[in-house]
């Protein structure tokens, strides 16, 4: 992957994580509705779809680099579990502290308490949003944003089965996964696969005329802005509601209830990335400078910020005095501090955690062999 294109992906990932944070920060219960226009344009939901497309690009690239199912599975599991396990534990701790301090800060629509065993089991198996034959959806305490990880891991599994397996086993496993995860996750699978398609295109395609590349890179974003301003998301949602009536589209689709608009976002983000890749410099030099380093630093903690910001916002809402001078800045600043502090402990040292995991595995295997 070209360094310039990699940096652009990092920039989009960092921006998407911050947009999700600002979208949730704008909730009336946190900031009185002063920034509610961010809720009205639904930027947090749109940013998650950008995450899905970026994930498809990166996972397709990583799968080629990994080469085998075993290495792919190890790298994906260590990547998510080293962050998700401590995030779930801290969610339990933060929710316990916050509800003890001020239960009014935990409305039922945004907080579902569950026993520790169930929280850890559903969170670590990523089945919290599976709506298939064996599971029902649930919110992991206040950590509603973890819904997307349930989708992501299902996408990883489907992709790995298609890429690394063959014959009847592949067909059987794909059918089983589809049965288990349910319609909501499958509805957004095409958005994620568009990211995979982007990687295939940028890896194999030759350079295109710069005018066309600019049209894809800039025109795609302009079209998305135009469509949102024109009310297309609301029109597509109404089409979905009418098509599924008399059933509730929320009940049937869960977080995929804007599937038509989400798919359009994914299409235009994919076109944007194809254009950007063609505009990147062809040199092998790694982009440097303060801006590039800042982008990589924020992107390197974006996963942590994503999984920790909502429990943190709720805890601070329950404990920070509303009369505090510059309350909103304290709320935002402390949330960023917790998110990036968490990243320093659990996300950035990924290489170390992988080395420890491999060392423990080899030691256990060696001990068993001796026995």
C-alpha positions as CSV (number, residue, x, y, z in Angstrom):
1,X,0.0,0.0,0.0
2,X,1.4,3.4,-1.0
3,X,2.4,5.5,2.0
4,X,0.4,8.5,0.8
5,X,-2.8,6.4,0.4
6,X,-2.1,4.8,3.8
7,X,-1.9,8.2,5.4
8,X,-5.1,9.3,3.8
9,X,-6.9,6.2,5.2
10,X,-5.5,7.0,8.6
11,X,-6.8,10.6,8.3
12,X,-10.3,9.4,7.4
13,X,-10.2,6.9,10.3
14,X,-9.1,9.6,12.7
15,X,-11.8,12.0,11.4
16,X,-14.5,9.3,11.6
17,X,-13.7,8.5,15.2
18,X,-13.8,12.2,16.2
19,X,-17.1,12.7,14.3
20,X,-18.7,9.8,16.2
21,X,-17.5,11.4,19.4
22,X,-18.9,14.8,18.5
23,X,-22.1,13.3,17.3
24,X,-22.7,11.6,20.7
25,X,-21.3,14.6,22.7
26,X,-24.1,16.6,21.1
27,X,-26.9,14.6,22.8
28,X,-29.2,16.8,24.8
29,X,-28.5,14.9,28.0
30,X,-24.8,15.7,27.8
31,X,-24.7,19.3,26.4
32,X,-28.3,20.6,26.8
33,X,-28.9,20.6,23.1
34,X,-26.4,23.4,22.3
35,X,-24.9,21.3,19.5
36,X,-28.0,19.3,18.6
37,X,-27.6,20.2,14.9
38,X,-24.9,17.5,14.8
39,X,-27.6,15.0,15.9
40,X,-30.0,16.3,13.3
41,X,-27.6,15.7,10.4
42,X,-26.8,12.3,11.9
43,X,-23.1,12.5,11.4
44,X,-22.2,9.8,13.9
45,X,-24.2,7.1,12.0
46,X,-22.7,8.2,8.7
47,X,-19.2,8.0,10.1
48,X,-19.6,4.4,11.1
49,X,-20.3,3.5,7.5
50,X,-17.1,5.2,6.5
51,X,-15.4,3.0,9.1
52,X,-16.9,-0.1,7.4
53,X,-15.5,0.9,4.0
54,X,-12.1,1.7,5.4
55,X,-12.2,-1.6,7.3
56,X,-12.9,-3.5,4.1
57,X,-9.9,-1.9,2.4
58,X,-7.5,-2.6,5.3
59,X,-8.7,-6.1,6.0
60,X,-8.4,-7.1,2.3
61,X,-4.8,-5.7,2.3
62,X,-4.0,-7.5,5.6
63,X,-5.4,-10.8,4.4
64,X,-3.0,-10.7,1.4
65,X,-0.1,-9.9,3.7
66,X,-1.1,-12.6,6.2
67,X,-1.4,-15.3,3.6
68,X,-3.0,-18.0,5.7
69,X,-6.2,-18.4,7.7
70,X,-4.3,-19.1,10.9
71,X,-2.3,-15.9,10.7
72,X,-5.3,-13.9,9.6
73,X,-7.4,-15.2,12.5
74,X,-4.6,-14.5,15.0
75,X,-4.0,-11.0,13.8
76,X,-7.7,-10.1,13.7
77,X,-8.5,-11.6,17.1
78,X,-5.5,-10.0,18.9
79,X,-6.3,-6.6,17.3
80,X,-9.9,-6.6,18.6
81,X,-9.6,-8.5,21.9
82,X,-6.7,-6.5,23.3
83,X,-8.9,-3.4,23.1
84,X,-12.4,-4.9,23.6
85,X,-11.7,-6.9,26.8
86,X,-10.4,-4.0,28.8
87,X,-13.0,-1.8,27.3
88,X,-15.8,-4.1,28.5
89,X,-14.2,-4.3,32.0
90,X,-14.0,-0.5,32.2
91,X,-17.5,-0.1,30.9
92,X,-18.7,-2.3,33.8
93,X,-16.7,-0.2,36.2
94,X,-17.7,3.2,34.8
95,X,-21.4,2.2,34.7
96,X,-21.3,1.0,38.3
97,X,-19.6,4.2,39.5
98,X,-21.9,6.4,37.4
99,X,-25.2,4.8,38.4
100,X,-24.2,4.8,42.0
101,X,-23.5,8.6,41.7
102,X,-26.5,9.6,39.7
103,X,-28.9,7.1,38.2
104,X,-30.8,9.9,36.3
105,X,-27.8,10.2,34.0
106,X,-28.5,6.6,32.7
107,X,-31.8,6.7,30.8
108,X,-33.2,3.3,29.8
109,X,-32.8,3.9,26.1
110,X,-29.1,4.3,26.5
111,X,-28.2,1.9,29.3
112,X,-28.9,-1.8,29.6
113,X,-27.4,-3.4,32.8
114,X,-26.5,-7.0,32.5
115,X,-24.7,-9.5,34.7
116,X,-20.9,-9.4,34.4
117,X,-20.8,-12.9,32.9
118,X,-23.3,-12.0,30.2
119,X,-21.6,-8.7,29.4
120,X,-18.3,-10.4,28.9
121,X,-19.6,-13.4,27.0
122,X,-21.7,-11.4,24.5
123,X,-19.1,-8.7,24.2
124,X,-16.1,-11.0,23.7
125,X,-18.0,-13.3,21.3
126,X,-19.3,-10.2,19.4
127,X,-22.8,-11.6,19.3
128,X,-24.4,-8.6,21.0
129,X,-26.0,-7.5,17.7
130,X,-26.6,-10.9,16.1
131,X,-30.2,-11.3,15.4
132,X,-30.2,-14.8,13.9
133,X,-31.4,-18.2,15.0
134,X,-29.8,-18.3,18.5
135,X,-29.3,-14.6,19.6
136,X,-31.2,-11.5,20.4
137,X,-29.8,-8.0,20.3
138,X,-28.6,-6.3,23.5
139,X,-26.8,-3.1,24.5
140,X,-23.6,-3.7,26.4
141,X,-24.3,-1.4,29.4
142,X,-23.8,2.2,28.1
143,X,-21.4,1.0,25.4
144,X,-23.9,1.3,22.5
145,X,-21.1,2.0,19.9
146,X,-19.9,-1.6,20.3
147,X,-22.8,-2.6,18.0
148,X,-20.5,-2.0,15.0
149,X,-17.9,-4.4,16.3
150,X,-20.5,-7.2,16.2
151,X,-20.9,-6.4,12.5
152,X,-17.2,-6.1,11.9
153,X,-16.3,-9.4,13.3
154,X,-19.1,-11.1,11.3
155,X,-17.7,-9.5,8.2
156,X,-14.2,-10.7,9.0
157,X,-15.5,-14.3,9.4
158,X,-17.5,-14.2,6.2
159,X,-14.5,-12.8,4.3
160,X,-12.1,-15.3,5.8
161,X,-14.3,-18.2,4.8
162,X,-14.7,-17.0,1.2
163,X,-11.0,-16.2,0.9
164,X,-9.3,-19.2,2.6
165,X,-11.7,-22.1,2.3
166,X,-13.0,-24.1,-0.6
167,X,-15.7,-26.6,-1.6
168,X,-18.6,-27.8,0.6
169,X,-17.0,-26.5,3.8
170,X,-17.1,-23.0,2.5
171,X,-20.7,-23.2,1.5
172,X,-21.8,-24.8,4.8
173,X,-19.9,-22.3,6.9
174,X,-21.3,-19.3,5.0
175,X,-24.8,-20.6,5.4
176,X,-24.2,-21.2,9.1
177,X,-22.8,-17.7,9.6
178,X,-25.7,-16.1,7.7
179,X,-28.2,-18.0,9.9
180,X,-26.5,-17.0,13.1
181,X,-25.8,-13.3,12.5
182,X,-29.2,-12.4,10.9
183,X,-30.6,-9.9,8.5
184,X,-29.3,-6.6,10.0
185,X,-25.6,-7.6,9.7
186,X,-26.1,-9.1,6.2
187,X,-27.8,-5.9,5.1
188,X,-24.6,-3.8,5.6
189,X,-22.2,-6.5,4.3
190,X,-22.2,-4.9,0.8
191,X,-21.0,-1.6,2.3
192,X,-18.0,-3.4,3.9
193,X,-17.3,-5.4,0.7
194,X,-17.1,-2.2,-1.3
195,X,-14.0,-1.5,0.7
196,X,-12.6,-4.9,-0.3
197,X,-13.4,-4.0,-3.9
198,X,-11.5,-0.7,-3.5
199,X,-8.4,-2.6,-2.5
200,X,-8.7,-4.9,-5.5
201,X,-9.0,-1.9,-7.8
202,X,-6.2,0.2,-6.4
203,X,-3.8,-2.8,-6.2
204,X,-4.4,-4.0,-9.8
205,X,-5.5,-0.9,-11.8
206,X,-3.1,1.3,-13.6
207,X,-3.1,5.1,-13.3
208,X,-6.2,7.0,-14.6
209,X,-6.3,10.5,-16.0
210,X,-5.9,13.1,-13.2
211,X,-9.1,14.9,-14.3
212,X,-11.1,11.7,-13.7
213,X,-9.3,11.0,-10.5
214,X,-10.1,14.5,-9.2
215,X,-13.7,14.0,-10.3
216,X,-13.9,10.7,-8.2
217,X,-12.1,12.1,-5.2
218,X,-13.9,15.4,-4.9
219,X,-17.1,14.8,-6.8
220,X,-18.1,11.8,-4.7
221,X,-17.9,13.9,-1.5
222,X,-19.8,16.8,-3.1
223,X,-22.5,14.4,-4.2
224,X,-22.9,13.0,-0.7
225,X,-23.2,16.5,0.8
226,X,-25.8,17.4,-1.9
227,X,-27.8,14.2,-1.3
228,X,-28.0,14.9,2.4
229,X,-28.9,18.5,2.0
230,X,-31.7,17.4,-0.5
231,X,-33.2,15.1,2.1
232,X,-32.3,11.8,0.4
233,X,-31.7,9.9,3.6
234,X,-35.1,10.7,4.9
235,X,-36.7,9.7,1.6
236,X,-34.9,6.4,1.5
237,X,-35.8,5.7,5.2
238,X,-39.5,6.3,4.3
239,X,-39.2,3.9,1.4
240,X,-37.8,1.3,3.8
241,X,-40.6,1.8,6.3
242,X,-43.2,1.5,3.6
243,X,-41.6,-1.6,2.1
244,X,-41.5,-3.4,5.4
245,X,-44.9,-2.3,6.7
246,X,-46.7,-3.4,8.8
247,X,-43.5,-4.6,10.5
248,X,-41.2,-2.2,12.3
249,X,-38.1,-1.4,10.3
250,X,-36.2,-0.7,13.5
251,X,-37.2,-4.1,14.9
252,X,-36.2,-6.0,11.7
253,X,-33.1,-4.1,10.8
254,X,-31.7,-2.8,14.1
255,X,-28.7,-0.5,13.4
256,X,-29.2,-1.2,9.6
257,X,-32.5,0.7,9.5
258,X,-30.9,3.2,7.1
259,X,-29.5,0.5,4.9
260,X,-30.3,2.2,1.6
261,X,-28.7,5.5,2.5
262,X,-25.8,3.7,4.2
263,X,-25.1,1.8,1.0
264,X,-25.1,5.0,-1.0
265,X,-22.5,6.5,1.5
266,X,-20.4,3.4,1.0
267,X,-20.5,3.6,-2.8
268,X,-19.4,7.2,-2.9
269,X,-16.7,6.7,-0.2
270,X,-15.4,3.8,-2.3
271,X,-15.3,6.1,-5.4
272,X,-13.6,8.7,-3.3
273,X,-10.9,6.3,-2.2
274,X,-10.2,5.1,-5.8
275,X,-9.8,8.7,-6.9
276,X,-7.6,9.6,-4.0
277,X,-5.3,6.6,-4.5
278,X,-4.7,7.7,-8.1
279,X,-3.9,11.2,-7.0
280,X,-1.3,10.1,-4.4
281,X,2.4,10.5,-5.3
282,X,3.9,7.4,-6.7
283,X,7.2,7.8,-4.7
284,X,7.9,5.3,-2.0
285,X,8.9,8.0,0.5
286,X,6.8,7.9,3.7
287,X,4.9,11.2,4.2
288,X,6.5,13.1,7.1
289,X,6.0,16.3,9.0
290,X,4.0,17.4,12.1
291,X,0.6,17.0,10.3
292,X,1.4,13.5,9.2
293,X,2.6,12.5,12.6
294,X,-0.5,14.0,14.3
295,X,-2.8,12.1,11.9
296,X,-1.1,8.8,12.5
297,X,-1.1,9.4,16.3
298,X,-4.9,10.1,16.4
299,X,-5.6,7.2,14.1
300,X,-3.5,4.9,16.2
301,X,-5.9,5.6,19.2
302,X,-9.1,5.9,17.2
303,X,-10.3,2.3,18.1
304,X,-9.9,3.1,21.8
305,X,-11.6,6.4,21.5
306,X,-14.5,4.7,19.7
307,X,-15.0,2.0,22.4
308,X,-14.5,4.2,25.4
309,X,-16.1,7.5,24.7
310,X,-19.7,6.6,25.5
311,X,-19.2,5.0,28.9
312,X,-16.9,8.0,29.7
313,X,-19.4,10.6,28.7
314,X,-22.1,8.9,30.8
315,X,-19.8,8.7,33.8
316,X,-18.8,12.4,33.5
317,X,-22.4,13.4,33.0
318,X,-23.2,11.7,36.3
319,X,-20.3,13.1,38.3
320,X,-19.2,16.5,36.9
321,X,-21.0,19.4,38.5
322,X,-23.0,21.3,35.8
323,X,-21.9,24.6,37.3
324,X,-18.3,23.8,36.5
325,X,-16.6,26.6,34.6
326,X,-16.2,25.7,30.9
327,X,-18.2,22.5,31.6
328,X,-18.4,21.4,27.9
329,X,-14.6,21.7,27.5
330,X,-14.1,19.6,30.6
331,X,-16.5,17.0,29.3
332,X,-14.9,16.8,25.9
333,X,-11.3,17.1,27.1
334,X,-11.6,14.4,29.8
335,X,-13.3,12.1,27.3
336,X,-10.4,12.5,24.9
337,X,-8.0,12.0,27.8
338,X,-9.6,8.7,28.8
339,X,-9.8,7.5,25.2
340,X,-6.2,8.2,24.3
341,X,-4.9,7.2,27.7
342,X,-6.7,3.9,27.1
343,X,-5.0,3.6,23.7
344,X,-1.6,4.1,25.3
345,X,-2.2,1.1,27.5
346,X,-4.1,-1.3,25.2
347,X,-4.1,-0.3,21.5
348,X,-0.7,1.1,20.7
349,X,1.3,-1.8,22.4
350,X,-0.4,-4.3,20.1
351,X,2.9,-5.7,18.9
352,X,3.9,-6.4,22.5
353,X,0.6,-8.2,23.3
354,X,1.0,-10.3,20.2
355,X,4.5,-11.3,21.2
356,X,3.3,-12.2,24.7
357,X,0.4,-14.2,23.4
358,X,2.6,-16.2,21.0
359,X,5.2,-16.8,23.8
360,X,2.5,-18.1,26.1
361,X,1.0,-20.3,23.4
362,X,4.3,-21.8,22.5
363,X,5.1,-22.5,26.1
364,X,1.8,-24.2,26.6
365,X,2.3,-26.2,23.5
366,X,5.8,-27.2,24.5
367,X,4.6,-28.2,28.0
368,X,1.9,-30.4,26.5
369,X,4.3,-32.0,24.1
370,X,6.6,-32.9,27.0
371,X,3.7,-34.4,29.0
